[in-house]
Amino acid sequence: MMKTLRSILGEAPLAWLLIAVPVAGWIHQARPQNPLLVFVMACIAIIPLAGLLGLGTEKLATRVGDAVGGFLNATLGNAAELIIAIVALRAGLLDVVQASITGSIIGNLLLVLGAAFLAGGLRYPVQTFETIGTRAQVGMMALAAMAILIPSVVATIGGGKFVAQSVNFSIIVSVILLVVYLLSLVFSLGTHVHLFRGQPAPAEAEEHDEPWSMSLAVGVMVVVTLLIIWMSEILVATVEHAGQALGLTNLFIGVVIVAVVGNAAEHSTAVLMAMRNRMEIAIGVAVGSTTQIALFVAPLLVLLSLLIAPAPLSFAFPPVEVFLVVAATFVASILLVDGRSTWFVGVQLLAVYLVMAITVFGVPAKP
């Protein structure tokens, strides 16, 4: 047992930050009057947890393949966002939920993917990846962007009459998106799994890394995911108070802070895989997580809001959030189309994300 623990911690250089997990839990219980401190400690705690989740995913991917490994990591990584959104739904913070969906989409497409391309490009001059599977994922993102764009534009033009009907529209669209998402799993994990297989792990990585059993990899991923969910729940309880203390709007909190913290797992894993030149799984984590948010998490939240929220959630997003989703999808699709990436492509994606984050910061709060 001790040998296994040393092996796990030895491959996670930020493992010493795990002390922040119990500290954040203790401060949350003992010092609830300091929400900003609790928020900061929870953010710090998620960093090593995200690293361990990425490590477990890498070990699992060597046994089950890049396609399944990327899908599992995207699913587990999105658990934090889903928990945050569900708690916010129950609290009636629909604007925070919509903003967190928007932030997760642009964060994965621009920040996570950009960081992965930059980190991988600094080690390998040109990295390649399969384009057919990537185009399928980007196509699903375009579908989700249209599902948000159409009701949002019509609601803005049509006024209150359509807003009242947008809930029924959102329910129907949610069912369609969920069906498409399930069919995408059949496509990527069943009928066309060969399109999502990447190159084998580099020999130098295999020489220095100790292989894990299937049970150990799954066990680490499950335990770490539960801890990330715990830290995410603490973040939900403190993020609004922390935002007020820092003078931030709910839009910025949802689009940037909540999304960046929730995407920590995907960020760590995508960068790690890109640095190992395993671009299929890096893109599978970043873009796959985006499609999960757009085609699974968002429709699921719309349906759950009918049961647990004070008011139903709809796809009629504020105009600024619609623009961010459509623009991020367009930029990512342009830069992914040729199946090649360099460090400068990563810089471009990161620059677009920073421009969007600054724009959101400048949007005034609703009166």
C-alpha positions in Angstrom: 0.0 0.0 0.0 2.8 2.5 1.0 4.7 1.6 -2.2 1.6 2.3 -4.3 1.0 5.6 -2.5 4.6 6.7 -3.0 4.3 5.7 -6.7 1.2 7.9 -7.1 2.6 10.9 -5.3 6.0 10.5 -7.0 4.5 11.1 -10.4 2.4 14.1 -9.2 4.8 17.0 -8.5 2.2 19.2 -6.9 1.0 16.5 -4.6 2.2 18.5 -1.6 -0.7 21.0 -2.2 -3.1 18.3 -1.2 -2.9 19.7 2.3 -5.2 22.4 1.1 -8.0 19.9 0.8 -8.5 19.3 4.5 -7.6 22.9 5.3 -10.3 24.2 3.0 -12.8 21.9 4.5 -11.8 22.9 8.1 -11.9 26.6 7.3 -15.3 26.2 5.6 -16.7 24.7 8.8 -14.8 26.7 11.5 -14.5 30.1 9.8 -17.6 30.6 7.7 -17.3 34.4 8.3 -14.2 34.4 5.9 -15.7 33.2 2.6 -12.9 34.8 0.5 -10.3 32.8 2.4 -12.3 29.6 1.9 -12.7 30.3 -1.8 -9.0 30.8 -2.3 -8.1 27.6 -0.3 -10.7 25.6 -2.3 -9.1 26.9 -5.6 -5.7 25.9 -4.4 -7.0 22.4 -3.4 -8.4 21.7 -6.8 -4.9 22.2 -8.5 -3.2 19.0 -7.2 -6.5 17.1 -7.5 -6.7 18.0 -11.1 -3.2 16.8 -11.6 -3.9 13.5 -10.0 -7.0 13.1 -12.2 -5.0 13.8 -15.3 -2.4 11.2 -14.2 -5.0 8.6 -13.5 -6.6 9.3 -16.9 -3.2 8.9 -18.7 -2.6 5.5 -16.9 -6.1 4.3 -17.8 -5.8 5.5 -21.4 -2.7 3.2 -21.9 -5.0 0.3 -21.2 -8.4 1.3 -22.8 -7.2 3.5 -25.6 -7.1 7.3 -26.2 -10.8 7.6 -27.2 -12.2 6.0 -24.1 -9.6 7.6 -21.9 -10.5 11.1 -23.2 -14.2 10.4 -22.8 -13.7 9.3 -19.2 -11.7 12.3 -18.3 -14.1 14.7 -19.9 -16.9 13.1 -18.1 -15.2 13.1 -14.7 -13.9 16.6 -15.3 -17.4 17.9 -16.0 -18.7 16.4 -12.7 -17.5 19.5 -10.9 -19.3 21.9 -13.3 -22.4 19.9 -13.1 -22.4 19.9 -9.3 -21.7 23.6 -9.2 -24.6 24.3 -11.6 -27.1 22.0 -9.8 -26.4 23.8 -6.5 -26.7 27.2 -8.2 -30.0 26.0 -9.8 -31.4 25.1 -6.4 -30.4 28.5 -5.1 -32.2 30.2 -8.0 -29.0 31.7 -9.5 -30.0 31.1 -13.1 -27.7 33.8 -14.4 -24.7 32.2 -12.8 -25.7 28.8 -14.3 -26.0 30.3 -17.8 -22.7 32.1 -17.4 -21.0 29.0 -16.1 -22.2 27.1 -19.2 -20.8 29.8 -21.4 -17.6 30.0 -19.5 -17.1 26.2 -19.6 -17.6 26.2 -23.4 -15.2 29.1 -24.2 -12.8 28.0 -21.5 -12.4 24.5 -22.9 -12.2 25.6 -26.5 -9.8 28.5 -26.0 -8.0 28.3 -22.6 -7.6 24.6 -22.2 -7.0 23.8 -25.9 -4.7 26.9 -26.2 -2.6 25.9 -23.2 -2.3 22.3 -24.5 -1.1 23.5 -27.9 1.3 25.9 -26.3 2.8 23.4 -23.9 3.0 20.6 -26.5 4.4 23.0 -29.2 7.3 24.0 -27.0 8.4 20.4 -26.9 7.5 19.3 -30.5 7.8 21.8 -33.4 4.6 20.4 -35.2 2.0 18.1 -33.7 -0.6 16.2 -35.7 -3.9 14.7 -34.9 -6.8 13.0 -36.7 -9.1 15.5 -38.3 -12.3 13.4 -39.0 -13.0 12.8 -35.4 -12.2 16.4 -34.5 -14.5 17.8 -37.2 -17.3 15.6 -35.8 -16.8 17.1 -32.4 -16.6 20.7 -33.7 -19.8 20.0 -35.7 -21.6 19.0 -32.6 -20.4 22.3 -31.0 -21.8 24.2 -33.9 -25.1 22.5 -33.4 -25.1 23.5 -29.7 -24.1 27.0 -30.6 -27.1 27.3 -32.9 -29.4 25.9 -30.2 -28.3 28.8 -28.0 -28.1 31.4 -30.8 -31.6 31.0 -32.3 -33.8 31.3 -29.1 -31.6 34.1 -27.7 -31.8 36.2 -30.9 -35.6 35.6 -31.2 -36.1 36.4 -27.5 -34.2 39.7 -27.9 -36.2 40.7 -31.0 -39.5 39.3 -30.0 -39.5 40.6 -26.4 -41.5 39.1 -23.5 -43.9 37.1 -25.6 -41.2 34.7 -26.9 -39.4 34.7 -23.6 -42.5 33.1 -22.0 -42.5 30.5 -24.7 -38.7 29.9 -24.7 -39.0 27.4 -21.8 -41.1 25.0 -23.9 -38.7 25.5 -26.8 -35.7 24.8 -24.6 -37.2 21.6 -23.4 -37.7 20.3 -26.9 -34.2 21.4 -28.0 -32.7 19.8 -24.8 -34.2 16.4 -25.8 -32.8 16.7 -29.3 -29.3 17.6 -28.0 -29.3 14.7 -25.6 -30.2 12.3 -28.4 -27.5 13.7 -30.6 -25.0 13.4 -27.7 -25.9 9.7 -27.2 -25.5 9.1 -30.9 -22.1 10.8 -30.8 -21.0 8.2 -28.1 -22.1 5.4 -30.5 -20.0 7.1 -33.2 -16.8 7.8 -31.2 -16.8 4.8 -29.0 -18.5 2.2 -31.2 -18.9 2.4 -35.0 -15.9 4.8 -35.7 -13.6 4.3 -32.7 -10.6 4.0 -35.1 -10.9 7.7 -36.0 -10.2 8.7 -32.4 -7.2 6.4 -31.8 -4.0 8.3 -31.3 -0.3 7.5 -31.6 1.1 5.1 -29.0 2.8 6.7 -25.9 6.4 7.7 -26.5 8.9 5.1 -25.6 10.7 7.4 -23.1 7.4 7.9 -21.2 6.9 4.2 -20.9 10.4 3.7 -19.7 10.1 6.1 -16.8 6.5 5.7 -15.8 5.4 2.8 -13.6 2.3 1.1 -15.1 -0.8 1.0 -13.0 -3.4 -1.7 -12.8 -6.9 -1.0 -14.1 -8.3 -1.0 -10.6 -5.7 1.4 -9.3 -6.3 3.9 -12.2 -10.0 3.8 -11.8 -9.8 4.0 -8.0 -7.6 7.1 -8.1 -9.9 8.8 -10.6 -13.0 8.0 -8.6 -11.6 9.2 -5.3 -10.1 12.3 -6.8 -13.3 13.1 -8.6 -15.2 12.9 -5.3 -12.8 15.2 -3.7 -13.1 17.7 -6.6 -16.8 17.6 -6.2 -16.5 18.3 -2.5 -14.2 21.3 -3.1 -16.6 22.5 -5.8 -19.5 22.4 -3.4 -17.4 24.6 -1.0 -16.8 27.0 -3.9 -20.5 27.3 -4.7 -21.1 28.2 -1.1 -18.5 31.0 -1.1 -18.0 32.1 -4.7 -20.8 34.8 -4.6 -19.6 36.3 -1.3 -16.0 36.2 -2.6 -17.1 37.9 -5.8 -18.8 40.7 -3.8 -15.7 41.1 -1.7 -13.7 41.5 -4.9 -16.2 43.7 -6.7 -17.0 41.2 -9.5 -20.3 40.7 -11.3 -22.2 37.4 -11.5 -21.5 37.3 -15.2 -17.7 37.4 -14.6 -17.9 35.0 -11.7 -19.8 32.4 -13.9 -17.9 32.9 -17.2 -14.4 33.2 -15.8 -14.0 32.2 -12.2 -16.4 29.2 -11.8 -15.5 28.0 -15.3 -11.8 28.2 -14.8 -11.9 26.4 -11.5 -14.3 23.8 -12.8 -12.1 23.2 -15.9 -8.9 22.6 -13.8 -9.1 18.9 -14.3 -9.5 19.2 -18.1 -6.7 21.8 -18.2 -4.2 19.7 -16.4 -4.9 16.6 -18.4 -5.0 18.2 -21.8 -1.6 19.9 -21.1 -0.1 16.7 -19.8 -1.2 14.7 -22.8 0.0 17.4 -25.3 3.4 17.4 -23.6 3.5 13.7 -24.2 2.6 14.3 -27.9 -0.7 12.4 -27.5 -2.8 15.0 -29.2 -5.9 12.8 -29.8 -6.5 12.4 -26.1 -5.6 16.1 -25.4 -8.1 17.3 -28.0 -10.6 14.6 -26.8 -10.4 16.0 -23.3 -10.7 19.7 -24.3 -13.1 19.6 -27.2 -14.9 16.5 -25.9 -15.5 18.2 -22.6 -16.9 21.2 -24.5 -19.4 19.0 -26.4 -20.4 17.3 -23.2 -21.1 20.7 -21.6 -23.1 21.9 -24.6 -25.0 18.7 -25.6 -25.3 16.9 -22.2 -24.8 19.1 -19.2 -26.7 22.2 -20.5 -29.8 20.2 -21.7 -29.7 18.2 -18.5 -29.7 21.4 -16.4 -32.7 22.7 -18.4 -34.7 19.6 -17.6 -33.5 19.5 -14.0 -34.5 23.1 -13.5 -38.2 22.0 -13.9 -37.8 19.9 -10.8 -35.4 21.7 -8.5 -35.1 25.4 -9.4 -37.5 28.2 -8.4 -37.8 29.1 -12.0 -37.1 27.1 -15.2 -33.8 27.5 -17.1 -33.9 28.3 -20.8 -31.6 28.5 -23.8 -32.4 32.2 -24.2 -29.0 33.4 -23.1 -27.9 37.1 -22.8 -26.5 38.5 -26.1 -23.0 38.8 -24.8 -22.9 35.1 -23.8 -24.3 34.1 -27.2 -21.6 36.0 -29.0 -18.9 34.4 -26.8 -20.1 30.9 -27.6 -20.4 31.5 -31.3 -17.1 33.3 -31.6 -15.2 30.6 -29.6 -16.7 27.8 -31.8 -15.7 29.7 -35.0 -12.2 30.4 -33.9 -11.6 26.8 -32.6 -13.0 25.3 -35.8 -10.7 27.4 -38.0 -7.6 26.5 -36.1 -8.4 22.7 -35.8 -9.3 22.1 -39.5 -5.9 21.1 -40.8 -5.0 18.6 -38.1 -1.7 20.3 -37.2 -0.8 22.5 -34.3 2.2 24.6 -33.1 2.9 26.6 -30.0 1.8 29.8 -31.9 -1.7 28.3 -32.5 -1.9 27.9 -28.7 -0.9 31.6 -28.3 -3.7 32.6 -30.6 -6.3 30.7 -28.7 -5.1 32.0 -25.4 -5.1 35.6 -26.8 -8.7 35.2 -27.9 -9.7 33.9 -24.5 -8.0 36.8 -22.7 -9.8 39.3 -24.9 -13.1 37.6 -24.1 -12.4 37.6 -20.3 -11.5 41.3 -20.3 -14.7 42.0 -22.3 -16.8 40.1 -19.7 -15.0 42.0 -16.9 -16.0 45.3 -18.4 -19.7 44.4 -18.8 -21.7 46.2 -16.0 -23.9 44.3 -13.6 -27.6 44.1 -14.3 -29.5 46.9 -12.5 
